Amino acid sequence: MAVSRFDRRPPERDTTRINERIRVPEVRMIDENGEQAGVRPINEALAYAQEHDLDLVEVAPNSKPPVCRVLDYSKYKYEQEQKAKAARKHQTQVNVREIKLRPKIADHDYNTKKGHVERFLKQNDKVKVTIMFRGREQSHPERGRMLLDRLFEDVSELATIESAPEQEGRNMHMLLAPARGAG
């Protein structure tokens, strides 16, 4: 799907049904203290909520009958947003960076690539190390495995192997994850 410059989707509306939007004959009501108030006709539940200057909010629409709670809806919505914000704050984004090598790599080039791998691991990114085989190199996969083992030995204090070296067509892959205390 191509990303257009302008997002033409309508903004997401809140689908929670409150007060008059609840269209069922009876509801299981929970009062403002969190106590079960039993199954009541919808008009009686709405009247109870209006008496206490609160809203009737449908919290479990799929149950029979739907569960509705008497609460201050704007306060409830604000608290939900704060919880979602806190959850997003504690999430970490994991990037997978890729380094490509050849089986006949020179020492200086190897050291440069190893430096990149170390830098990525210190930034807490995962590193996918790919060895590309060409032509007759494919008949010697052990060279690629030896190179991956050597690379892991060199960065072993920073990394753990998440997926062991495996051959897939012309390429051999290994996934390194940052070690616990590496950051």
C-alpha positions in Angstrom: 0.0 0.0 0.0 1.4 3.3 -1.0 1.5 6.0 1.6 -0.3 9.1 0.4 0.7 12.5 1.5 -2.6 13.2 3.0 -4.3 10.7 5.4 -7.9 10.5 4.2 -9.2 8.3 7.0 -11.6 9.8 9.4 -10.3 10.5 12.9 -10.8 7.6 15.3 -14.0 8.1 17.2 -14.5 6.9 20.7 -16.8 3.8 20.4 -17.7 3.6 24.1 -21.4 4.0 24.5 -22.5 6.3 27.3 -25.9 7.5 28.6 -28.5 7.7 25.8 -26.3 5.8 23.3 -26.9 2.6 25.3 -29.7 0.9 23.4 -30.6 -2.3 25.3 -33.7 -2.9 27.4 -31.7 -3.8 30.6 -28.2 -3.6 31.9 -26.1 -5.1 34.8 -25.2 -2.0 36.8 -22.2 -1.2 38.9 -22.6 1.9 41.1 -20.0 4.6 41.7 -18.4 2.7 44.6 -17.8 -0.4 42.4 -20.5 -2.4 44.0 -22.9 -4.6 42.0 -26.3 -3.0 41.8 -27.9 -5.9 39.9 -29.8 -6.1 36.6 -31.9 -3.0 36.0 -34.0 -1.6 33.2 -32.1 1.0 31.2 -34.3 4.0 32.2 -33.8 3.2 35.9 -30.0 3.0 35.5 -30.0 6.3 33.5 -32.1 8.0 36.2 -29.8 6.7 38.9 -26.7 8.1 37.1 -28.3 11.5 36.5 -29.4 11.7 40.2 -25.8 11.3 41.2 -24.6 13.8 38.4 -22.5 11.0 36.8 -22.6 9.1 33.5 -23.7 5.5 32.7 -20.8 4.0 30.8 -21.0 0.6 29.0 -17.8 -1.3 30.1 -18.6 -4.8 28.8 -20.9 -4.5 25.8 -20.6 -8.2 24.7 -21.9 -9.8 28.0 -25.6 -10.6 28.5 -26.9 -8.2 29.7 -24.2 -5.6 29.0 -22.3 -4.3 32.1 -22.6 -0.6 32.7 -20.8 1.5 35.3 -21.8 4.7 36.9 -18.9 7.1 36.8 -17.6 10.5 35.7 -16.8 9.7 32.0 -14.4 12.6 31.4 -12.3 11.6 34.4 -12.4 8.0 33.3 -11.3 8.9 29.8 -8.4 11.0 31.2 -7.2 8.2 33.4 -7.3 5.8 30.5 -5.2 8.2 28.4 -2.7 8.5 31.3 -2.4 4.7 31.5 -1.8 4.4 27.8 0.8 7.2 27.9 2.6 5.4 30.7 2.6 2.1 28.9 4.0 3.8 25.8 6.7 5.4 27.9 8.0 2.1 29.2 8.1 0.4 25.8 11.4 0.2 24.0 11.9 0.2 20.3 14.2 -2.6 19.1 15.9 -2.0 15.8 17.6 -4.8 13.8 20.7 -3.5 12.0 22.3 -5.6 9.3 26.0 -6.1 8.5 27.0 -7.9 5.3 30.3 -9.7 5.0 32.1 -11.9 2.4 33.9 -15.1 3.4 37.3 -13.8 2.0 37.2 -10.5 3.9 40.5 -8.7 4.6 41.5 -8.1 8.2 41.2 -4.3 8.1 37.7 -4.6 6.5 36.7 -7.2 9.1 37.8 -4.9 12.0 35.8 -2.0 10.5 32.7 -4.2 10.3 33.3 -5.5 13.8 33.5 -1.9 15.0 30.1 -1.2 13.4 28.6 -4.3 15.1 30.0 -3.2 18.5 28.5 0.3 18.0 25.1 -1.1 17.1 25.2 -3.4 20.2 26.1 -0.5 22.5 23.1 1.4 21.1 21.0 -1.7 22.2 20.1 -2.6 18.6 20.0 -6.2 17.4 22.5 -7.1 14.6 21.8 -9.5 11.8 25.2 -10.6 10.4 24.9 -11.9 6.8 27.7 -13.6 4.9 27.2 -13.6 1.2 28.7 -16.5 -0.8 29.4 -16.2 -4.5 30.2 -18.9 -7.0 32.6 -21.6 -5.7 32.5 -20.0 -2.2 29.2 -21.8 -1.7 30.9 -25.1 -1.6 32.8 -24.0 1.7 30.1 -22.9 4.1 32.4 -23.8 7.0 34.5 -20.7 6.1 31.4 -18.5 6.7 30.6 -20.3 9.9 34.2 -19.8 11.1 33.9 -16.1 10.3 30.7 -15.8 12.2 32.2 -17.7 15.2 35.2 -15.4 15.1 33.0 -12.3 15.1 30.9 -13.6 18.0 34.1 -14.3 20.0 35.3 -10.8 19.4 32.1 -9.2 20.6 31.0 -11.8 23.1 31.2 -9.4 26.1 28.6 -7.2 24.3 26.3 -9.8 22.6 24.4 -13.0 22.9 23.5 -15.2 20.0 19.7 -15.0 19.4 19.7 -17.2 16.4 22.6 -19.5 15.5 24.3 -19.3 12.1 22.2 -20.9 9.4 22.6 -21.2 5.7 19.8 -20.0 3.5 20.5 -20.2 -0.2 23.6 -18.1 -1.1 23.6 -16.4 2.4 24.4 -17.4 5.9 22.7 -15.5 8.8 23.3 -15.0 12.5 21.3 -12.7 14.8 23.1 -11.1 17.7 21.2 -9.4 20.6 22.8 -7.0 23.1 23.9 -8.6 26.3 22.1 -7.5 29.5 24.8 -5.2 30.8 26.1 -4.0 27.5 24.4 -0.6 27.1 
